[in-house]
Amino acid sequence: MLTCRGLVARLTDLSCGDLTLSEERESKRHLARCESCASYWRTYRTTVALERQAYREPDAGWGEMPAELARRILAAARSPGSSLPRHLVHLLSGIAAGPLLAFYLR
């Protein structure tokens, strides 16, 4: 039986269509049963779509996020009682988070 942690670990493969048919079915069954994971999955897909959109618009003027700003945001997000959404903290740990964070903070 697929756990929530197991589902989250395979979200990238699920979104790219890189799961076996059996893994995909198991993932979709879990998403149908677990509202928390279904909500996370919707957020994940939205995030991926926004990131793709951001890279299709190279002249959006967002530029590079200063490393110090990213460091401070991550530090604040990891502090107890942080109100930064958990999915945004996850994004900040990702590769192309700079432009996406700029989008969220606009």
ABEGO torsion letter per residue (X at the ends): XBBAAAAAAAAAAAAAGABBAAAAAAAAAAAAABAAAAAAAAAAAAAAAAAAAAAABAAAGAEBBBAAAAAAAAAAAABBGBABBAAAAAAAABAAAAAAAAAAAX
